[in-house]
Every structure is written in structure tokens, then in C-alpha cells.
Amino acid sequence: MSADSTALVIVYSYHHNSTQKVAEVIAHTLGAAVKHPTEVSPETIPQYRLLGLGAGIDSGKHYAPLLAFAQSLPAVQNIAAFIFSTCGVYGKAKMSRDHQALRNILQRKGFTILDEFSCLGFNTNSFLKFIGGINQGKPDAADLQRAADFARNLTVPNP
């Protein structure tokens, strides 16, 4: 993906900004802007060729404000998308389950999902705050490098 492409990364990052860090690396690699869902009008989405959507994971799915934004998107054609997240516990199968709600919304709207990315994020939710949290320092430099590599490997189909 070249820097002159029309790409947009939308992120809802909460708590420790772990997902924001990932979004910024991906966006920089793509030459894209990073926006919060409240900064984007859903009607403007069809002007992009590539849309990235990400948030932390809460109870097995992306945070509700990101899912609500995705629900508000218009039906589209010829727009590729990717999904990303940070979470307290990571694994490929878990990522697939965690991303399912957002993936289903985007596919129903007509987006072509190119790929998905997830990594650990610092987590102090619930009882974890009493023990100082888990995954301190995450995402780390290696995670952010993986995010950059992920972005470099996205191939947007020709319209």
C-alpha cells in the first residue's frame, strides 16, 4: 500500500492507549490518517479504498462504541477493510472469535476483509487493577514491528 492511497484507520482506544499505539504504527506505514469514531462521518467512508477498524477487546468483542460506529456505516462496494485489536490474552483462535462481531458487521455492509491483527495490551480491568494489571509494557517494540509488517503486507485489490 503506498502513501498516496486513500486509507483511513479508525480506532477506539480506552484505558492505556494500547490500541492507539498499534493504530498509529499501522497508519504511518500506510500513509493514512488515524481518527476516533466520533471524528468520522459514516457517509464519508465510500471515498476510501481501505478502512482499518480497531479497539481493545471487552468481553470477547471490540469495544461497543467501535461496533456501533461500524453498524452506522453505509453499504459499500469495492472497499477493503482490516481489523485490529489489543487484548489481555492473545491467540489466533481467540483473535478470530474476538473479531467475529466486527467482521460480521463489515461483511454485511459489503467490505472485503483483507486481514486481521491482534497483540497483547496492558490490562487493568476488573480485579486486575488490584494486582497492577497484566501485560505491562505491551504492546512493546516487537508487537509494533509486527503491526508495521502487517500493514506492509496488506494488498488492496484494484477496483
C-alpha positions as YAML, in Angstrom:
chain: A
units: angstrom
residues:
- id: 1
  name: MET
  ca: [0.00, 0.00, 0.00]
- id: 2
  name: SER
  ca: [1.54, 3.31, -0.98]
- id: 3
  name: ALA
  ca: [1.36, 6.56, 0.99]
- id: 4
  name: ASP
  ca: [-0.73, 8.21, -1.74]
- id: 5
  name: SER
  ca: [-3.60, 5.72, -1.33]
- id: 6
  name: THR
  ca: [-6.86, 6.63, 0.26]
- id: 7
  name: ALA
  ca: [-6.80, 4.77, 3.55]
- id: 8
  name: LEU
  ca: [-8.29, 5.57, 6.93]
- id: 9
  name: VAL
  ca: [-7.67, 3.96, 10.31]
- id: 10
  name: ILE
  ca: [-10.43, 4.29, 12.91]
- id: 11
  name: VAL
  ca: [-9.59, 3.38, 16.48]
- id: 12
  name: TYR
  ca: [-11.42, 3.40, 19.77]
- id: 13
  name: SER
  ca: [-8.65, 3.17, 22.37]
- id: 14
  name: TYR
  ca: [-9.58, 3.09, 26.01]
- id: 15
  name: HIS
  ca: [-7.71, 2.79, 29.33]
- id: 16
  name: HIS
  ca: [-3.99, 2.77, 28.47]
- id: 17
  name: ASN
  ca: [-4.00, 3.66, 24.74]
- id: 18
  name: SER
  ca: [-2.51, 0.30, 23.77]
- id: 19
  name: THR
  ca: [-4.68, 0.08, 20.67]
- id: 20
  name: GLN
  ca: [-3.92, 3.70, 19.77]
- id: 21
  name: LYS
  ca: [-0.21, 2.82, 19.59]
- id: 22
  name: VAL
  ca: [-0.94, -0.02, 17.18]
- id: 23
  name: ALA
  ca: [-3.24, 2.21, 15.10]
- id: 24
  name: GLU
  ca: [-0.59, 4.90, 14.77]
- id: 25
  name: VAL
  ca: [2.06, 2.43, 13.56]
- id: 26
  name: ILE
  ca: [-0.32, 0.87, 11.04]
- id: 27
  name: ALA
  ca: [-1.50, 4.29, 9.81]
- id: 28
  name: HIS
  ca: [2.05, 5.60, 9.49]
- id: 29
  name: THR
  ca: [3.03, 2.54, 7.46]
- id: 30
  name: LEU
  ca: [0.01, 3.01, 5.18]
- id: 31
  name: GLY
  ca: [0.27, 6.78, 4.93]
- id: 32
  name: ALA
  ca: [-3.20, 7.03, 6.44]
- id: 33
  name: ALA
  ca: [-4.94, 9.24, 8.98]
- id: 34
  name: VAL
  ca: [-5.97, 7.92, 12.39]
- id: 35
  name: LYS
  ca: [-9.39, 9.01, 13.66]
- id: 36
  name: HIS
  ca: [-11.65, 8.30, 16.61]
- id: 37
  name: PRO
  ca: [-15.13, 7.09, 15.57]
- id: 38
  name: THR
  ca: [-16.64, 10.41, 16.72]
- id: 39
  name: GLU
  ca: [-14.36, 12.26, 14.27]
- id: 40
  name: VAL
  ca: [-15.67, 10.47, 11.19]
- id: 41
  name: SER
  ca: [-18.95, 10.87, 9.37]
- id: 42
  name: PRO
  ca: [-20.05, 7.44, 8.15]
- id: 43
  name: GLU
  ca: [-21.16, 8.95, 4.83]
- id: 44
  name: THR
  ca: [-17.51, 9.80, 4.01]
- id: 45
  name: ILE
  ca: [-16.32, 6.20, 4.14]
- id: 46
  name: PRO
  ca: [-17.05, 5.39, 0.46]
- id: 47
  name: GLN
  ca: [-14.29, 7.83, -0.57]
- id: 48
  name: TYR
  ca: [-11.66, 5.46, 0.84]
- id: 49
  name: ARG
  ca: [-10.24, 2.31, -0.75]
- id: 50
  name: LEU
  ca: [-9.04, 0.86, 2.56]
- id: 51
  name: LEU
  ca: [-10.57, 1.13, 6.01]
- id: 52
  name: GLY
  ca: [-9.00, -0.17, 9.22]
- id: 53
  name: LEU
  ca: [-11.08, -0.55, 12.36]
- id: 54
  name: GLY
  ca: [-9.70, -1.41, 15.78]
- id: 55
  name: ALA
  ca: [-10.29, -1.28, 19.50]
- id: 56
  name: GLY
  ca: [-9.49, -3.13, 22.66]
- id: 57
  name: ILE
  ca: [-11.40, -6.30, 23.38]
- id: 58
  name: ASP
  ca: [-14.07, -6.28, 26.09]
- id: 59
  name: SER
  ca: [-15.92, -9.47, 26.98]
- id: 60
  name: GLY
  ca: [-14.88, -11.22, 23.78]
- id: 61
  name: LYS
  ca: [-15.53, -8.44, 21.25]
- id: 62
  name: HIS
  ca: [-14.39, -4.96, 20.27]
- id: 63
  name: TYR
  ca: [-15.50, -2.11, 22.50]
- id: 64
  name: ALA
  ca: [-19.15, -1.16, 21.94]
- id: 65
  name: PRO
  ca: [-18.50, 2.36, 20.54]
- id: 66
  name: LEU
  ca: [-16.49, 0.89, 17.64]
- id: 67
  name: LEU
  ca: [-19.16, -1.73, 16.94]
- id: 68
  name: ALA
  ca: [-21.83, 1.00, 16.99]
- id: 69
  name: PHE
  ca: [-19.79, 3.05, 14.52]
- id: 70
  name: ALA
  ca: [-19.44, 0.02, 12.23]
- id: 71
  name: GLN
  ca: [-23.22, -0.51, 12.41]
- id: 72
  name: SER
  ca: [-23.72, 3.08, 11.26]
- id: 73
  name: LEU
  ca: [-21.63, 2.64, 8.10]
- id: 74
  name: PRO
  ca: [-23.40, 2.65, 4.75]
- id: 75
  name: ALA
  ca: [-23.41, -0.35, 2.44]
- id: 76
  name: VAL
  ca: [-20.33, -0.20, 0.19]
- id: 77
  name: GLN
  ca: [-18.73, -1.83, -2.82]
- id: 78
  name: ASN
  ca: [-15.05, -2.19, -3.66]
- id: 79
  name: ILE
  ca: [-13.77, -1.09, -0.26]
- id: 80
  name: ALA
  ca: [-11.26, -3.29, 1.52]
- id: 81
  name: ALA
  ca: [-11.01, -3.39, 5.29]
- id: 82
  name: PHE
  ca: [-8.80, -4.77, 8.00]
- id: 83
  name: ILE
  ca: [-9.50, -5.37, 11.67]
- id: 84
  name: PHE
  ca: [-7.13, -4.97, 14.60]
- id: 85
  name: SER
  ca: [-7.21, -5.13, 18.38]
- id: 86
  name: THR
  ca: [-5.28, -5.36, 21.59]
- id: 87
  name: CYS
  ca: [-6.38, -7.68, 24.36]
- id: 88
  name: GLY
  ca: [-5.41, -9.17, 27.69]
- id: 89
  name: VAL
  ca: [-4.99, -12.70, 26.33]
- id: 90
  name: TYR
  ca: [-3.90, -13.47, 22.78]
- id: 91
  name: GLY
  ca: [-4.06, -16.41, 20.43]
- id: 92
  name: LYS
  ca: [-5.02, -16.84, 16.76]
- id: 93
  name: ALA
  ca: [-8.22, -18.73, 17.56]
- id: 94
  name: LYS
  ca: [-9.14, -16.22, 20.26]
- id: 95
  name: MET
  ca: [-8.50, -13.33, 17.86]
- id: 96
  name: SER
  ca: [-10.83, -14.91, 15.33]
- id: 97
  name: ARG
  ca: [-13.59, -15.20, 17.97]
- id: 98
  name: ASP
  ca: [-12.93, -11.70, 19.37]
- id: 99
  name: HIS
  ca: [-13.11, -10.14, 15.90]
- id: 100
  name: GLN
  ca: [-16.21, -12.04, 14.78]
- id: 101
  name: ALA
  ca: [-18.82, -9.41, 15.72]
- id: 102
  name: LEU
  ca: [-16.96, -6.62, 13.88]
- id: 103
  name: ARG
  ca: [-16.10, -8.90, 10.95]
- id: 104
  name: ASN
  ca: [-19.76, -9.87, 10.55]
- id: 105
  name: ILE
  ca: [-20.92, -6.24, 10.57]
- id: 106
  name: LEU
  ca: [-18.34, -5.20, 7.97]
- id: 107
  name: GLN
  ca: [-19.06, -8.14, 5.70]
- id: 108
  name: ARG
  ca: [-22.82, -7.45, 5.85]
- id: 109
  name: LYS
  ca: [-22.04, -3.87, 4.80]
- id: 110
  name: GLY
  ca: [-20.11, -5.12, 1.76]
- id: 111
  name: PHE
  ca: [-16.50, -4.65, 2.90]
- id: 112
  name: THR
  ca: [-13.86, -7.16, 1.81]
- id: 113
  name: ILE
  ca: [-11.81, -8.15, 4.87]
- id: 114
  name: LEU
  ca: [-8.15, -8.37, 3.86]
- id: 115
  name: ASP
  ca: [-6.60, -9.46, 7.14]
- id: 116
  name: GLU
  ca: [-6.71, -9.17, 10.92]
- id: 117
  name: PHE
  ca: [-4.14, -8.25, 13.56]
- id: 118
  name: SER
  ca: [-4.06, -8.51, 17.33]
- id: 119
  name: CYS
  ca: [-1.48, -8.32, 20.09]
- id: 120
  name: LEU
  ca: [-1.37, -8.11, 23.85]
- id: 121
  name: GLY
  ca: [-2.20, -4.83, 25.55]
- id: 122
  name: PHE
  ca: [-1.72, -3.61, 29.10]
- id: 123
  name: ASN
  ca: [-4.85, -4.61, 31.03]
- id: 124
  name: THR
  ca: [-6.04, -3.32, 34.41]
- id: 125
  name: ASN
  ca: [-9.73, -4.19, 34.03]
- id: 126
  name: SER
  ca: [-11.76, -5.58, 36.90]
- id: 127
  name: PHE
  ca: [-9.77, -7.33, 39.63]
- id: 128
  name: LEU
  ca: [-6.53, -6.95, 37.64]
- id: 129
  name: LYS
  ca: [-6.21, -3.36, 38.89]
- id: 130
  name: PHE
  ca: [-5.61, -4.73, 42.40]
- id: 131
  name: ILE
  ca: [-2.54, -6.66, 41.26]
- id: 132
  name: GLY
  ca: [-1.09, -3.96, 38.99]
- id: 133
  name: GLY
  ca: [-2.55, -5.36, 35.78]
- id: 134
  name: ILE
  ca: [-1.17, -7.78, 33.25]
- id: 135
  name: ASN
  ca: [0.93, -7.31, 30.12]
- id: 136
  name: GLN
  ca: [2.76, -4.27, 31.42]
- id: 137
  name: GLY
  ca: [4.79, -2.68, 28.62]
- id: 138
  name: LYS
  ca: [2.55, -4.15, 25.92]
- id: 139
  name: PRO
  ca: [2.39, -3.54, 23.09]
- id: 140
  name: ASP
  ca: [6.17, -3.49, 23.02]
- id: 141
  name: ALA
  ca: [8.61, -2.73, 20.18]
- id: 142
  name: ALA
  ca: [8.29, -6.26, 18.78]
- id: 143
  name: ASP
  ca: [4.48, -6.02, 18.75]
- id: 144
  name: LEU
  ca: [4.62, -2.65, 16.99]
- id: 145
  name: GLN
  ca: [7.06, -4.06, 14.43]
- id: 146
  name: ARG
  ca: [4.60, -6.89, 13.78]
- id: 147
  name: ALA
  ca: [1.86, -4.25, 13.31]
- id: 148
  name: ALA
  ca: [4.03, -2.38, 10.77]
- id: 149
  name: ASP
  ca: [4.78, -5.64, 8.93]
- id: 150
  name: PHE
  ca: [1.06, -6.46, 8.94]
- id: 151
  name: ALA
  ca: [0.29, -3.10, 7.32]
- id: 152
  name: ARG
  ca: [3.06, -3.50, 4.72]
- id: 153
  name: ASN
  ca: [1.59, -6.85, 3.69]
- id: 154
  name: LEU
  ca: [-1.94, -5.57, 3.07]
- id: 155
  name: THR
  ca: [-2.75, -5.74, -0.61]
- id: 156
  name: VAL
  ca: [-5.74, -3.72, -1.70]
- id: 157
  name: PRO
  ca: [-7.46, -5.21, -4.75]
- id: 158
  name: ASN
  ca: [-7.94, -2.96, -7.78]
- id: 159
  name: PRO
  ca: [-11.48, -1.55, -8.03]
...
